[in-house]
Amino acid sequence: MSLLLHVRVFVLDNVVFNMCLEELVVPLMIGSLTVLSDHAPLVSVIGKGMIRLRFSAEWFSVPVIGGILEVEDNRVQLIIDGMSDIDMARWMDVWG
């Protein structure tokens, strides 16, 4: 069994995602970052691109325009700068 990450995604004051994942790939200002269980603690700026999430050996992608990433003790928080209604609908379609 894979160790899991507890991932929460916030847009403004709302939690739009709260689930355990196997892997997370986040776009940064330059390049991207893959987060697995037992990742070193860090805080980084999220860049524009697609966040990729792996759950039950299946990958899902959702758009993001920027924000802040925090990783600590197998917990990940993504604070997203904002999303269009279309992007919010995409998150809900994937995880609704």
Buried (B, 14 or more C-beta within 10 A) or exposed (E): EEEBBBBBBBBEEEEBBEEBBBBBBBBEEEEBBEBBBEBEEEEBEBBEBBBBBBBEEEEBEBBBBBBBBBBEEBEBBBBBBEBEEEBBEBBEEEBE
